[in-house]
């Protein structure tokens, strides 16, 4: 990390200074925009007061004025307070104490455009050069992510319907109860990590479930996955092999296996491997015992066991169709921290460097798990 901090102060110093200026300008613009909104609001109220004074007695005017003032105070707290803007459908990453999920409020259309422009500047000026420290010949698409069909192909999320659009359309017509899936993402990356061609992006998959009708109705949200989803080439795969971290629960893993066998008409079976540390952290299911043991050599078992022990997070892998799919359940990744840009918050320009360090840590995780799988081993070169 010390070498990376030196890299920030030398190679990326100009980009960081540009982003600091842009962040200050963004905060000043937001302040002016909010001030403009309140001036318009107060002007309308002043006109209303002048008009209503000739028709209302003093008591009713006092009641109206007090209620209006109360509404203004509540509105202000809602606007400036960031605590209620954490995404309720997500859980904080157990791997990072300072993890956050923050959606900047859409104060006005102009503010929204300015914020999105700043986000894009951060990704192009700062995040892309950091990713390039690990991935060469990179193609980076900040506003794109994997197609839904690619995630279904991985077999890592048996809760998902085969066709999400058809499911949401059919369930929408049901009156009393329905479930709707949300599939979102960003920051698609393609390139080579060492000699391995990889693709990855940030994915956010959740489900909204509504039950009952009338006063007894209720809506709940469930996070299915949030984190990095990776794909890399993996030769000579004839059968399907799936690994899931035991932190999800062995009962959940068995239920997922049953769901996959039923949904996709395959025959996964539980396989026990000869590594106590690996078995502590992973459950393995495969269509073929021999191929699974060939893929998961003793060295790879040891590497994956060590990786899971050092990184307390959801880890899923599958080896399917000459590809390895990897899902790492980590927090918000390729997004700068903008909570301090809101009014009444003191701006902290040092957070730009912290954002850069966070991206570097996440990319180090990607590099570590690719190395743990030994994709360039002699088994893959056959």
C-alpha positions as CSV (number, residue, x, y, z in Angstrom):
1,X,0.0,0.0,0.0
2,X,2.9,2.4,0.7
3,X,4.0,2.0,-3.0
4,X,0.5,2.8,-4.1
5,X,0.4,5.9,-2.0
6,X,3.6,7.0,-3.6
7,X,2.0,6.4,-7.0
8,X,-0.9,8.6,-6.0
9,X,1.4,11.5,-5.0
10,X,3.4,11.2,-8.2
11,X,1.6,9.7,-11.3
12,X,-1.9,10.6,-10.2
13,X,-1.3,13.9,-8.4
14,X,-2.5,16.0,-11.3
15,X,-5.8,14.0,-11.7
16,X,-6.4,14.2,-8.0
17,X,-6.0,18.0,-7.9
18,X,-8.4,18.3,-10.9
19,X,-11.0,16.2,-9.1
20,X,-10.6,18.2,-5.9
21,X,-11.3,21.4,-7.8
22,X,-14.3,19.7,-9.5
23,X,-15.6,18.5,-6.1
24,X,-15.4,22.1,-4.6
25,X,-17.2,23.4,-7.7
26,X,-19.9,20.8,-7.4
27,X,-20.5,21.6,-3.7
28,X,-20.7,25.3,-4.5
29,X,-23.1,24.7,-7.4
30,X,-25.4,22.6,-5.1
31,X,-25.5,25.3,-2.5
32,X,-26.5,27.9,-5.1
33,X,-29.1,25.6,-6.6
34,X,-30.7,24.9,-3.2
35,X,-30.5,28.6,-2.3
36,X,-32.3,29.3,-5.6
37,X,-35.0,26.8,-4.7
38,X,-35.6,28.3,-1.3
39,X,-35.8,31.9,-2.7
40,X,-38.4,30.8,-5.1
41,X,-40.2,28.9,-2.3
42,X,-40.1,32.0,0.0
43,X,-41.2,34.3,-2.8
44,X,-44.3,32.2,-3.5
45,X,-45.1,32.1,0.2
46,X,-44.7,35.9,0.6
47,X,-47.1,36.5,-2.3
48,X,-49.5,34.0,-0.8
49,X,-49.3,35.7,2.6
50,X,-50.0,39.1,1.1
51,X,-53.0,37.8,-0.8
52,X,-54.5,35.8,2.1
53,X,-54.0,38.6,4.7
54,X,-57.0,40.4,3.3
55,X,-59.2,37.3,3.5
56,X,-58.0,35.5,6.7
57,X,-58.2,36.6,10.3
58,X,-55.1,36.6,12.5
59,X,-55.7,33.2,14.2
60,X,-56.1,31.3,11.0
61,X,-53.1,33.0,9.5
62,X,-51.0,32.0,12.6
63,X,-52.1,28.4,12.1
64,X,-51.2,28.5,8.4
65,X,-47.8,30.2,9.1
66,X,-46.9,27.7,11.8
67,X,-47.7,24.7,9.7
68,X,-45.8,26.1,6.8
69,X,-42.7,26.7,8.9
70,X,-43.0,23.2,10.4
71,X,-43.2,21.7,6.9
72,X,-40.1,23.7,5.8
73,X,-38.1,22.4,8.7
74,X,-39.0,18.8,8.1
75,X,-38.2,19.2,4.4
76,X,-34.8,20.6,5.2
77,X,-33.9,17.8,7.5
78,X,-34.9,15.3,4.9
79,X,-32.8,17.0,2.3
80,X,-29.6,17.4,4.4
81,X,-29.7,14.2,6.4
82,X,-27.9,11.4,4.7
83,X,-28.7,8.6,7.2
84,X,-32.1,7.8,5.6
85,X,-30.5,7.5,2.2
86,X,-28.6,4.3,2.8
87,X,-30.2,1.6,0.6
88,X,-32.4,-0.4,2.9
89,X,-32.4,-3.5,0.6
90,X,-28.7,-4.0,1.1
91,X,-26.7,-5.2,4.0
92,X,-23.4,-3.6,5.0
93,X,-20.4,-5.6,3.9
94,X,-19.1,-7.7,6.9
95,X,-15.6,-7.2,5.4
96,X,-15.4,-3.5,5.7
97,X,-16.5,-1.5,8.7
98,X,-16.7,1.8,6.7
99,X,-18.7,0.3,3.8
100,X,-21.6,2.4,2.6
101,X,-24.4,2.5,0.1
102,X,-25.3,6.0,-0.7
103,X,-27.5,7.4,-3.4
104,X,-27.1,11.2,-3.9
105,X,-30.5,12.9,-3.7
106,X,-32.0,14.2,-7.0
107,X,-32.4,17.7,-5.7
108,X,-33.0,19.1,-9.2
109,X,-32.4,17.9,-12.7
110,X,-29.4,20.3,-13.0
111,X,-27.9,19.0,-9.8
112,X,-28.4,15.4,-10.9
113,X,-26.6,16.1,-14.2
114,X,-23.7,17.8,-12.4
115,X,-23.3,14.9,-9.9
116,X,-23.3,12.3,-12.7
117,X,-20.7,14.3,-14.6
118,X,-18.5,14.4,-11.5
119,X,-18.9,10.6,-11.0
120,X,-17.9,10.0,-14.6
121,X,-14.8,12.2,-14.2
122,X,-13.8,10.2,-11.1
123,X,-14.0,7.0,-13.0
124,X,-12.1,8.2,-16.0
125,X,-9.4,10.3,-14.3
126,X,-8.8,8.2,-11.2
127,X,-10.4,4.7,-11.2
128,X,-9.4,3.7,-14.7
129,X,-5.6,4.3,-14.1
130,X,-5.8,2.2,-10.9
131,X,-7.6,-0.7,-12.7
132,X,-4.8,-0.5,-15.4
133,X,-2.2,-1.3,-12.7
134,X,-3.8,-4.8,-12.7
135,X,-5.5,-5.2,-16.0
136,X,-3.8,-4.5,-19.4
137,X,-5.4,-3.8,-22.8
138,X,-8.3,-2.6,-20.8
139,X,-11.7,-1.6,-22.1
140,X,-13.7,0.3,-19.4
141,X,-17.4,1.1,-19.7
142,X,-18.5,3.0,-16.5
143,X,-22.2,2.8,-17.4
144,X,-22.5,-0.8,-18.7
145,X,-22.6,-4.2,-17.0
146,X,-23.2,-7.9,-18.0
147,X,-26.2,-9.1,-19.7
148,X,-28.7,-11.0,-17.5
149,X,-28.3,-14.1,-19.6
150,X,-24.6,-14.3,-18.7
151,X,-25.4,-14.2,-15.0
152,X,-28.0,-17.0,-15.5
153,X,-25.4,-19.1,-17.3
154,X,-23.1,-19.0,-14.3
155,X,-25.7,-21.0,-12.2
156,X,-24.6,-19.1,-9.2
157,X,-28.1,-17.6,-8.5
158,X,-30.8,-20.2,-8.6
159,X,-33.3,-17.8,-7.1
160,X,-33.4,-15.8,-10.3
161,X,-35.9,-16.6,-13.0
162,X,-34.6,-17.7,-16.4
163,X,-36.3,-14.7,-18.1
164,X,-36.4,-11.7,-15.7
165,X,-38.5,-9.5,-18.1
166,X,-41.1,-12.2,-18.6
167,X,-41.3,-12.9,-14.8
168,X,-41.7,-9.3,-13.9
169,X,-44.4,-8.8,-16.6
170,X,-46.4,-11.8,-15.5
171,X,-46.2,-11.1,-11.8
172,X,-47.1,-7.4,-12.3
173,X,-50.6,-8.6,-13.4
174,X,-51.2,-10.4,-10.1
175,X,-53.2,-8.3,-7.6
176,X,-52.7,-9.9,-4.2
177,X,-49.0,-10.8,-4.3
178,X,-46.1,-10.6,-6.6
179,X,-42.3,-10.6,-6.7
180,X,-40.2,-8.4,-8.9
181,X,-36.5,-8.7,-9.5
182,X,-34.1,-5.7,-10.0
183,X,-31.0,-6.3,-12.0
184,X,-28.6,-3.3,-12.1
185,X,-24.9,-2.7,-12.4
186,X,-22.1,-0.6,-13.8
187,X,-18.4,-0.4,-14.5
188,X,-17.8,-3.2,-16.9
189,X,-14.1,-4.0,-17.5
190,X,-12.5,-6.2,-20.1
191,X,-8.8,-7.0,-20.4
192,X,-5.9,-9.3,-19.4
193,X,-4.8,-9.9,-15.8
194,X,-1.5,-11.5,-16.5
195,X,-2.1,-14.0,-19.3
196,X,-5.8,-14.4,-18.3
197,X,-8.5,-12.7,-20.2
198,X,-11.1,-11.5,-17.7
199,X,-14.3,-9.5,-17.6
200,X,-15.9,-8.1,-14.5
201,X,-18.4,-5.5,-13.4
202,X,-20.3,-4.4,-10.3
203,X,-23.7,-6.1,-10.0
204,X,-26.7,-5.3,-7.8
205,X,-29.5,-8.0,-7.8
206,X,-32.5,-7.7,-5.4
207,X,-36.1,-8.8,-5.1
208,X,-39.1,-6.9,-4.1
209,X,-41.9,-9.0,-2.7
210,X,-45.5,-7.8,-2.1
211,X,-48.0,-9.9,-0.3
212,X,-51.7,-9.5,0.7
213,X,-54.1,-6.8,-0.2
214,X,-55.6,-3.7,1.3
215,X,-54.6,-3.0,4.9
216,X,-52.9,-6.4,5.3
217,X,-50.6,-5.8,2.4
218,X,-46.9,-5.5,2.9
219,X,-43.7,-5.1,0.9
220,X,-40.3,-6.5,1.7
221,X,-37.0,-6.3,-0.1
222,X,-34.3,-8.9,-0.3
223,X,-30.7,-8.5,-1.6
224,X,-29.7,-11.5,-3.7
225,X,-26.2,-10.2,-4.5
226,X,-24.1,-7.1,-4.5
227,X,-20.5,-7.0,-5.4
228,X,-18.1,-7.9,-8.2
229,X,-19.0,-10.5,-10.8
230,X,-16.1,-11.9,-12.8
231,X,-15.7,-14.1,-15.9
232,X,-12.5,-15.7,-17.1
233,X,-11.6,-18.4,-19.7
234,X,-11.1,-21.9,-18.3
235,X,-10.3,-24.7,-20.8
236,X,-11.5,-28.3,-21.0
237,X,-14.7,-28.0,-19.0
238,X,-17.3,-30.7,-19.9
239,X,-19.4,-30.7,-16.7
240,X,-20.7,-28.1,-14.3
241,X,-19.0,-27.6,-11.0
242,X,-20.2,-25.0,-8.4
243,X,-18.5,-23.7,-5.2
244,X,-20.3,-21.6,-2.6
245,X,-18.9,-20.2,0.6
246,X,-20.2,-21.9,3.8
247,X,-21.0,-18.5,5.3
248,X,-24.2,-18.7,3.3
249,X,-25.2,-21.8,5.3
250,X,-25.0,-25.5,4.3
251,X,-28.8,-25.7,4.3
252,X,-29.1,-22.8,1.8
253,X,-26.4,-24.5,-0.4
254,X,-28.4,-27.7,-0.4
255,X,-31.6,-25.8,-1.3
256,X,-29.8,-24.0,-4.1
257,X,-28.5,-27.3,-5.5
258,X,-32.1,-28.7,-5.5
259,X,-33.4,-25.6,-7.1
260,X,-30.8,-25.7,-9.9
261,X,-31.3,-29.4,-10.6
262,X,-35.1,-28.7,-10.9
263,X,-34.9,-25.4,-12.8
264,X,-32.1,-26.3,-15.3
265,X,-32.6,-30.1,-15.3
266,X,-29.1,-30.9,-14.3
267,X,-27.7,-33.4,-11.8
268,X,-25.4,-31.7,-9.3
269,X,-24.2,-33.8,-6.4
270,X,-22.3,-32.9,-3.2
271,X,-18.6,-33.6,-3.3
272,X,-16.3,-33.7,-0.2
273,X,-12.6,-32.9,-0.9
274,X,-9.6,-33.7,1.2
275,X,-8.8,-30.3,2.7
276,X,-10.1,-29.4,6.1
277,X,-9.6,-25.6,5.7
278,X,-11.3,-25.6,2.2
279,X,-14.2,-27.7,3.5
280,X,-14.6,-25.3,6.4
281,X,-15.3,-22.4,4.0
282,X,-16.8,-24.0,0.8
283,X,-19.4,-26.4,-0.3
284,X,-18.8,-28.1,-3.7
285,X,-21.4,-29.5,-6.1
286,X,-20.6,-31.0,-9.5
287,X,-22.0,-33.2,-12.2
288,X,-18.8,-35.2,-12.4
289,X,-16.7,-36.2,-9.4
290,X,-13.5,-36.8,-11.5
291,X,-13.5,-33.5,-13.3
292,X,-14.3,-31.6,-10.1
293,X,-11.2,-33.1,-8.4
294,X,-9.1,-32.3,-11.5
295,X,-10.2,-28.7,-11.4
296,X,-9.8,-28.3,-7.7
297,X,-6.2,-29.6,-7.3
298,X,-4.6,-29.7,-3.8
299,X,-2.8,-26.4,-4.5
300,X,-6.1,-24.6,-5.6
301,X,-7.9,-26.0,-2.5
302,X,-5.3,-24.6,-0.2
303,X,-5.3,-21.3,-2.1
304,X,-9.0,-20.9,-2.0
305,X,-9.1,-21.9,1.7
306,X,-6.5,-19.3,2.6
307,X,-8.4,-16.6,0.5
308,X,-11.7,-17.3,2.2
309,X,-10.0,-17.3,5.7
310,X,-8.4,-13.9,4.9
311,X,-11.5,-12.3,3.3
312,X,-14.7,-12.6,5.3
313,X,-17.2,-12.3,2.4
314,X,-19.6,-14.2,0.3
315,X,-17.7,-16.1,-2.4
316,X,-19.2,-18.1,-5.2
317,X,-17.5,-19.8,-8.1
318,X,-18.7,-22.0,-11.0
319,X,-16.8,-23.8,-13.8
320,X,-19.1,-24.0,-16.8
321,X,-18.8,-23.9,-20.6
322,X,-15.0,-23.4,-20.5
323,X,-15.4,-20.4,-18.2
324,X,-15.0,-19.7,-14.6
325,X,-17.6,-17.4,-13.0
326,X,-16.8,-15.6,-9.7
327,X,-19.0,-13.6,-7.5
328,X,-17.4,-11.7,-4.6
329,X,-19.9,-10.1,-2.2
330,X,-18.2,-6.8,-1.4
331,X,-19.6,-3.3,-0.8
332,X,-20.0,-0.4,-3.1
333,X,-16.9,-0.4,-5.3
334,X,-16.4,2.0,-8.2
335,X,-18.2,5.0,-6.6
336,X,-16.7,8.0,-4.9
337,X,-18.0,9.0,-1.5
338,X,-20.2,12.0,-2.0
339,X,-21.9,12.3,1.4
340,X,-19.8,15.3,2.3
341,X,-20.9,17.2,-0.8
342,X,-24.4,17.7,0.6
343,X,-25.2,21.1,2.3
344,X,-24.4,21.4,6.0
345,X,-21.7,18.8,5.5
346,X,-18.0,19.9,5.7
347,X,-16.3,19.0,2.5
348,X,-13.4,16.5,2.9
349,X,-11.1,16.5,-0.1
350,X,-8.9,13.8,1.4
351,X,-11.7,11.3,0.7
352,X,-10.6,11.3,-3.0
353,X,-7.4,9.6,-2.0
354,X,-9.3,7.2,0.3
355,X,-11.6,6.3,-2.7
356,X,-8.5,5.5,-4.7
357,X,-7.1,3.3,-1.9
358,X,-10.4,1.5,-1.7
359,X,-10.4,0.7,-5.4
360,X,-6.8,-0.5,-5.1
361,X,-7.8,-2.9,-2.3
362,X,-10.7,-4.3,-4.4
363,X,-8.6,-4.8,-7.4
364,X,-6.0,-6.6,-5.2
365,X,-8.7,-9.0,-4.2
366,X,-9.5,-9.7,-7.9
367,X,-5.9,-10.4,-8.6
368,X,-5.5,-12.7,-5.5
369,X,-8.5,-14.9,-6.4
370,X,-7.3,-15.2,-10.0
371,X,-3.9,-16.3,-8.8
372,X,-5.5,-18.6,-6.3
373,X,-7.2,-20.5,-9.2
374,X,-3.9,-20.9,-11.0
375,X,-5.5,-20.4,-14.4
376,X,-2.1,-20.7,-16.1
377,X,-1.4,-24.0,-14.6
378,X,-0.4,-27.1,-16.7
379,X,-3.9,-28.4,-16.3
380,X,-5.3,-25.4,-18.2
381,X,-2.6,-25.6,-20.9
382,X,-3.5,-29.1,-22.0
